[in-house]
Amino acid sequence: MTSHPSRPAGVARPARPVADLFSADGRLTAIPRRPARREALLAHLAETLFTPGTDYREAEVNQALLTVHEDFPALRRHLVVGGFLARTRDGSAYRRQQRPGSPGGAIPAVA
């Protein structure tokens, strides 16, 4: 693999803004495949669509995610697996999580 001529070997590519992932009408053009890019998107979605400390029914989560992309089940799964949303064991309620290392610490998981 060759390195980019304007970037020394071992220097990471600068992060592109999350806004690049959205079309002019505010819809997500695609769910990123690269983990770091997808994580930045998920953090953005969690912050903009879900209020900390509020419990959401699955239908409410689906509706919020549907406003940005038709594959809301994949986005919901990524948010839960990535630790951005906590889900009750029975899947009836979701809550935005504070990720470790972010200001405020971790919010206790929903019972």
LINJO-V998327 format. One record per pair of residues at least 6 apart in sequence whose C-alpha atoms are under 6 Angstrom apart, sorted by sequence separation. I is the first residue (numbers start at 1). J is the second residue. D is the distance in Angstrom with one decimal. If there is no record, write none. Layout:
i & j & d
I & J & D
I & J & D
This chain:
i & j & d
22 & 28 & 4.4
32 & 38 & 5.0
66 & 72 & 5.5
79 & 85 & 5.5
80 & 86 & 5.8
87 & 93 & 5.8
100 & 106 & 5.6
21 & 28 & 5.8
22 & 29 & 5.5
65 & 72 & 5.3
87 & 94 & 4.5
99 & 106 & 5.8
21 & 29 & 5.9
86 & 94 & 5.4
98 & 106 & 4.8
86 & 95 & 5.2
98 & 107 & 5.5
62 & 72 & 5.9
85 & 95 & 5.4
97 & 107 & 5.7
85 & 96 & 4.4
84 & 96 & 5.9
85 & 97 & 5.2
84 & 97 & 5.1
88 & 110 & 5.7
86 & 109 & 5.9
88 & 111 & 5.8
57 & 92 & 5.8
57 & 93 & 4.7
56 & 93 & 5.4
56 & 94 & 5.0
55 & 94 & 5.6
28 & 68 & 5.4
55 & 95 & 5.0
27 & 68 & 4.5
28 & 69 & 5.5
54 & 95 & 6.0
52 & 96 & 5.3
